């Protein structure tokens, strides 16, 4: 097969909160306005940054995560998702060399840059820096010979004078200086407990993207960025190893999609469609019934705690979901979806709101993060993901706890936390209902999507 000759760059940073997302959005919005077809990507398991990318360029942003998905499949995903684009822009996660474990490249932005042979542009928050910016850039450029640090963008500067003051320190460092973005309160992206404000919740994004596009055109050297992107070597193409059997009977999969539920990996949708699913969106906030003829239901993550009262008020849709489960049809729910299927949800103010009621007990919001990070889960019983003993990988991040009102609970998984080895029982599995706090990427196992669809058949 022919090599893929795709211009591409990775947007990295020394650490979190350096402004990677702001700079990446500015670049994406400006390139889109200029008529370029840009394929956006996000390193790691995050759901919200990709939503913002998608708004900027009007196409899905795919996650590249080598813990959730084997590296060869990550590379295949990148090739598929960027095949019709003229440029790929990949936003990193945390610091450039921060991986799943300290001192290891695995799961890091650097690993993706090496895997995709992509040059790196470092976004540096230089708001309080002068000559020290040179030491920082030099350290990142020389730390790993397998990573090509080709350019730098200075972020949150006081203005043109500050930028000119930093230039002499950076000259001769072996990287292109691609301009800067000024410190600007209008560029603030509101944050939720799990990350940046989701694009679906409130339309502060459209005016923000317009402002970012204008600033990128004015302050960034996009021609220099394109030169760096075009310097990426051809990416060797291999046979796509994700091949899913398509069942003779196609199924209708009701997919929760509204302000309360909107966390998903675009590739999950691709793989389910390839396995024979017709994805039919519905809104737990507004629809009175599940889509007609639904064989299965998928309720992903989101922020149901912010919409607990209107979700509770939609009793008709809750009855429709219960009837679906009672008829023996499949339901899969993740994190926010798990909370929604419980009997009640207690919000941050301590008020309880009745929910669907398929899972005994409820969930209570907490002020501190309960679980964060990668985990490996072993199925405790046969489920729509596979038989007991099947091992899946996922990611958890939630500010709520499950409170079982009565037992015994038919736990779905034995979960092992990747960072500490700590194990615990988690999730709920009964009949053809599987609900869990664990977020799954279906490309982690080539059989997962097919098994979900077959369970619906």
C-alpha positions in Angstrom: 0.0 0.0 0.0 1.2 3.6 -0.7 2.7 5.7 2.0 0.6 8.4 3.5 2.1 11.8 2.7 0.2 14.0 5.1 1.5 17.2 6.6 1.0 17.0 10.4 2.1 18.6 13.6 1.7 17.8 17.3 0.9 20.6 19.7 2.8 19.9 22.9 3.6 21.8 26.1 5.8 21.7 29.2 2.8 20.9 31.3 -1.0 21.2 31.8 -2.6 24.7 31.7 0.0 26.0 29.3 -2.7 26.9 26.8 -2.4 24.0 24.4 -6.2 24.0 23.8 -6.4 27.7 23.2 -3.5 27.8 20.7 -4.7 24.6 19.0 -8.2 26.1 18.6 -6.8 29.3 17.2 -4.8 27.4 14.6 -7.7 25.2 13.7 -10.2 28.0 13.4 -7.8 30.1 11.3 -6.9 27.3 9.0 -10.6 26.4 8.5 -11.4 30.0 7.7 -8.6 30.0 5.0 -10.3 27.0 3.3 -8.0 24.2 4.4 -9.3 20.8 5.3 -7.8 20.0 8.7 -8.1 16.7 10.6 -8.0 17.4 14.3 -6.9 14.8 16.9 -6.4 14.7 20.7 -3.9 12.6 22.6 -5.3 10.8 25.6 -8.9 9.9 26.7 -10.4 13.4 27.0 -13.9 14.0 25.6 -14.3 17.7 25.8 -11.3 19.1 23.9 -12.3 17.0 20.8 -15.8 18.6 21.0 -14.2 22.0 20.7 -11.9 20.9 17.9 -14.9 19.6 16.0 -16.7 22.9 16.4 -13.6 24.7 15.0 -13.3 22.6 11.8 -16.7 21.0 11.3 -15.5 17.5 11.4 -15.0 14.9 14.2 -11.8 15.0 16.3 -10.4 11.5 17.1 -8.6 10.4 20.2 -5.1 8.9 20.0 -4.5 6.9 23.2 -1.9 4.1 23.4 -3.1 2.8 26.7 -6.7 2.2 25.6 -5.8 1.1 22.1 -2.7 -0.8 20.9 -0.2 1.5 19.1 -0.6 -0.2 15.7 -4.4 0.4 15.9 -3.8 4.0 17.0 -1.7 4.6 13.8 -4.4 2.9 11.7 -7.1 5.1 13.3 -5.0 8.2 12.5 -4.6 7.2 8.8 -8.3 6.5 8.4 -9.5 9.7 10.1 -7.1 11.9 8.1 -7.2 10.3 4.7 -9.3 13.1 3.1 -7.5 16.0 4.9 -4.7 18.2 3.7 -3.3 18.6 7.2 -3.5 17.0 10.6 -3.2 18.9 13.9 -2.8 16.8 17.0 -3.3 18.4 20.4 -1.2 16.7 23.1 -2.1 15.8 26.7 -0.5 17.2 29.9 3.2 17.8 29.4 5.0 16.5 26.3 6.7 13.6 28.2 4.0 12.9 30.8 2.8 9.3 30.3 0.8 6.8 32.1 3.8 6.3 34.5 6.5 8.8 35.5 9.7 8.2 33.5 7.9 6.1 30.8 6.9 7.4 27.4 3.8 5.2 27.2 0.6 7.1 26.9 2.4 10.4 26.4 2.2 13.1 23.7 5.8 12.2 22.9 4.9 8.6 22.2 2.2 9.7 19.7 4.7 12.1 18.0 7.2 9.3 17.6 4.6 6.8 16.5 3.3 9.2 13.8 6.7 10.6 13.0 5.3 14.1 13.5 7.2 17.3 14.4 6.3 18.9 17.7 5.4 22.6 18.3 5.8 23.5 22.0 3.3 25.9 23.5 5.0 27.8 26.3 3.2 29.9 28.9 5.9 32.6 29.0 3.8 35.1 30.9 6.3 35.4 33.7 9.5 34.5 31.8 12.4 36.2 30.2 15.8 34.5 29.4 14.7 31.3 31.2 12.4 30.5 28.2 15.6 29.5 26.3 16.6 27.0 28.9 13.2 25.5 29.0 13.0 25.1 25.2 16.6 23.8 25.0 15.8 21.2 27.6 12.7 20.0 25.8 14.5 20.0 22.4 17.3 17.8 23.7 15.6 15.6 26.3 14.6 12.8 23.8 16.5 12.4 20.5 13.5 10.5 19.1 11.3 13.6 19.3 11.8 16.5 16.9 10.9 19.7 18.5 10.6 22.0 15.5 8.7 25.1 16.7 7.6 27.1 19.6 4.5 29.3 20.3 4.7 31.7 23.2 1.5 32.1 25.1 -0.1 34.7 27.4 2.5 37.4 26.7 2.0 41.0 27.8 2.3 42.2 24.2 4.6 42.9 21.3 7.3 44.4 23.6 7.4 41.2 25.8 7.6 39.1 22.6 10.5 41.1 21.2 12.2 40.9 24.6 12.1 37.1 24.5 13.3 36.7 20.8 17.1 37.1 21.5 17.0 34.3 24.1 15.3 31.9 21.7 17.4 32.6 18.6 19.9 29.9 17.9 17.9 27.2 19.9 17.3 25.3 16.7 13.5 25.8 16.6 11.3 28.1 14.6 9.6 30.9 16.6 6.0 30.8 15.4 4.8 33.9 17.1 2.7 34.4 20.2 -0.8 34.9 21.7 -1.4 37.9 24.0 -2.8 37.6 27.5 -6.5 38.2 26.9 -9.3 37.6 29.4 -11.7 37.1 26.4 -9.8 33.9 25.6 -10.7 32.3 28.9 -12.5 29.0 28.3 -14.7 28.2 31.3 -14.0 24.9 33.0 -16.1 22.2 34.4 -15.0 19.6 37.0 -13.9 17.2 34.2 -12.3 19.7 31.9 -13.2 22.5 29.7 -16.8 23.6 29.2 -18.4 21.2 26.7 -19.2 22.7 23.3 -22.8 21.3 23.6 -23.7 23.0 26.9 -23.6 26.7 26.1 -22.7 28.5 22.9 -19.8 30.6 24.2 -17.7 28.6 21.7 -18.7 30.3 18.4 -17.6 33.9 19.4 -14.5 32.5 21.1 -13.5 30.7 17.9 -14.0 33.8 15.9 -11.7 35.8 18.2 -9.1 33.0 18.2 -9.0 32.9 14.4 -8.5 36.6 14.3 -5.6 36.4 16.8 -4.0 33.5 15.0 -4.0 35.4 11.8 -2.5 38.5 13.5 0.0 37.0 15.8 1.0 33.5 14.7 3.2 32.5 11.8 0.9 30.0 10.2 3.1 29.7 7.1 5.9 28.6 9.3 3.7 26.1 11.0 2.7 24.7 7.6 6.3 24.4 6.6 7.0 22.4 9.7 3.9 20.2 9.0 5.0 19.6 5.5 8.5 18.5 6.7 6.9 15.4 8.3 8.2 12.2 6.5 5.8 9.8 4.7 3.9 7.7 7.2 4.2 4.0 6.2 0.9 2.5 5.5 -0.1 -1.0 6.7 -3.2 -3.1 6.2 -6.0 -1.9 8.4 -6.2 -4.5 11.2 -9.7 -3.5 12.4 -12.0 -5.8 10.5 -15.4 -6.4 12.0 -17.9 -9.0 10.8 -21.2 -7.4 9.7 -24.2 -9.4 10.9 -26.9 -10.4 8.4 -29.4 -8.4 10.4 -28.7 -4.7 11.0 -29.8 -3.2 14.3 -31.1 0.2 15.5 -29.0 1.5 18.4 -30.7 4.3 20.3 -27.9 6.7 21.3 -28.4 9.3 24.0 -27.2 12.7 22.7 -28.1 16.0 24.3 -26.7 18.5 26.8 -26.7 15.9 29.6 -25.1 13.1 27.7 -22.5 13.8 25.0 -19.3 12.0 25.9 -18.2 9.6 23.1 -15.2 8.6 21.1 -16.1 9.2 17.4 -14.4 5.9 16.6 -16.9 4.1 18.8 -19.6 5.3 16.4 -17.6 4.3 13.4 -16.9 0.8 14.7 -20.5 0.2 15.8 -21.7 1.3 12.3 -19.2 -1.0 10.7 -20.5 -3.9 12.8 -24.0 -3.3 11.6 -25.6 -0.7 13.9 -27.7 2.2 12.7 -27.1 5.0 15.3 -30.4 6.7 16.1 -29.9 9.7 18.5 -32.4 10.5 21.2 -32.6 13.0 24.0 -33.2 11.8 27.6 -34.1 15.5 28.4 -36.8 16.0 25.7 -37.9 12.8 24.0 -41.0 11.0 25.4 -40.1 7.6 24.0 -37.0 5.7 22.8 -36.7 5.7 19.0 -39.1 3.3 17.4 -37.7 -0.2 16.8 -34.7 0.2 19.0 -32.8 -3.1 19.5 -30.4 -1.6 22.0 -29.7 1.6 24.0 -26.3 3.3 24.6 -26.1 6.1 27.2 -22.7 7.6 27.5 -21.2 10.0 29.9 -21.8 13.7 30.4 -23.2 15.9 33.2 -26.5 14.5 34.3 -26.0 16.1 37.7 -26.5 19.5 36.1 -29.8 18.4 34.6 -31.0 16.0 37.3 -34.4 17.8 37.7 -35.4 17.9 34.1 -34.2 14.3 33.6 -36.3 13.3 36.5 -39.3 15.2 35.1 -39.2 13.2 31.9 -41.0 10.2 33.4 -42.3 9.0 30.0 -38.8 8.4 28.6 -37.8 6.7 31.9 -40.7 4.3 31.5 -39.7 3.7 27.9 -36.2 2.7 29.0 -37.6 0.4 31.7 -39.9 -1.3 29.3 -37.0 -1.8 26.9 -34.9 -3.5 29.7 -37.9 -5.6 30.9 -38.4 -6.9 27.3 -34.8 -8.4 27.5 -33.2 -5.9 25.1 -29.7 -4.6 25.6 -28.7 -1.4 27.4 -25.1 -0.1 27.9 -24.4 2.9 30.1 -21.2 4.7 31.1 -20.5 7.0 34.0 -23.3 9.7 33.5 -25.4 7.0 31.9 -24.8 4.7 35.0 -25.9 7.6 37.2 -29.1 8.0 35.1 -30.1 4.4 35.3 -30.0 4.4 39.2 -33.0 5.0 41.3 -31.9 8.5 42.3 -29.2 11.1 41.8 -28.3 13.4 44.6 -27.0 16.7 43.3 -24.3 19.0 44.8 -26.9 20.7 46.9 -28.0 17.5 48.5 -31.3 17.2 46.7 -32.4 13.8 45.5 -34.0 13.4 42.0 -35.6 10.1 41.0 -34.0 8.6 37.9 -34.7 5.6 35.7 -34.6 3.0 38.5 -33.0 0.0 36.8 -30.1 0.0 39.3 -30.9 -0.3 43.0 -29.6 2.7 45.0 -28.3 5.9 43.7 -25.3 8.2 43.2 -24.2 11.2 45.3 -22.1 14.1 44.0 -18.9 14.7 45.9 -16.5 17.7 46.2 -13.4 15.6 45.4 -12.5 13.4 42.5 -13.3 9.8 43.3 -11.5 8.0 40.5 -9.2 9.3 37.9 -7.0 7.5 35.4 -6.6 4.3 33.4 -7.9 1.0 34.6 -8.2 -2.6 33.4 -11.4 -4.5 34.1 -12.2 -8.2 34.1 -15.8 -9.1 33.5 -17.3 -10.9 36.5 -20.1 -12.4 34.4 -21.3 -12.7 30.9 -22.3 -9.3 29.5 -23.0 -7.7 26.1 -19.2 -7.0 25.9 -18.3 -10.6 26.2 -18.2 -13.7 28.5 -17.0 -13.6 32.0 -13.2 -13.3 32.2 -13.0 -10.9 29.2 -10.5 -8.1 30.0 -11.1 -4.5 28.8 -9.3 -1.3 29.3 -10.9 2.0 30.1 -10.6 5.4 31.8 -12.4 6.8 34.9 -13.0 10.3 36.1 -16.0 11.2 38.2 -17.1 13.3 41.1 -19.8 11.0 42.4 -20.1 7.8 44.3 -22.5 4.9 44.0 -24.6 4.2 47.1 -26.3 0.8 46.9 -29.5 0.8 49.0 -29.6 -3.0 49.2 -27.6 -6.0 48.2 -26.2 -8.2 47.0 -25.1 -6.1 44.0 -24.5 -7.9 40.7 -21.1 -6.3 40.1 -20.0 -6.1 36.5 -16.2 -5.9 36.8 -13.2 -6.5 38.9 -11.3 -3.3 38.2 -7.5 -2.8 38.6 -6.2 0.8 38.6 -3.2 1.2 36.3 -1.3 3.7 38.4 -1.5 1.9 41.7 -2.6 -1.7 41.2 -5.5 -1.0 43.6 -8.5 -3.3 42.8 -12.2 -2.9 43.5 -15.6 -4.2 42.3 -17.5 -1.8 40.1 -20.4 -1.5 37.7 -23.8 -3.2 37.5 -24.8 -6.1 35.3 -28.2 -7.8 35.3 -29.9 -9.4 32.3 -28.8 -7.5 29.3 -28.1 -4.3 31.2 -24.5 -3.3 31.7 -23.7 0.0 33.5 -20.4 1.2 34.8 -18.2 4.2 35.6 -15.6 2.9 33.2 -15.3 4.7 29.8 -14.4 2.3 27.0 -12.8 2.8 23.6 -14.1 0.0 21.3 -10.9 0.0 19.2 -9.1 -1.5 22.2 -10.5 -5.0 21.2 -11.5 -5.7 17.6 -14.4 -7.9 18.8 -16.1 -5.4 21.2 -18.3 -3.6 18.7 -19.4 -6.8 17.0 -20.3 -8.3 20.4 -22.4 -5.2 21.3 -24.2 -5.4 18.1 -24.8 -9.1 18.3 -26.2 -8.7 21.8 -28.7 -6.3 20.3 -29.6 -8.7 17.6 
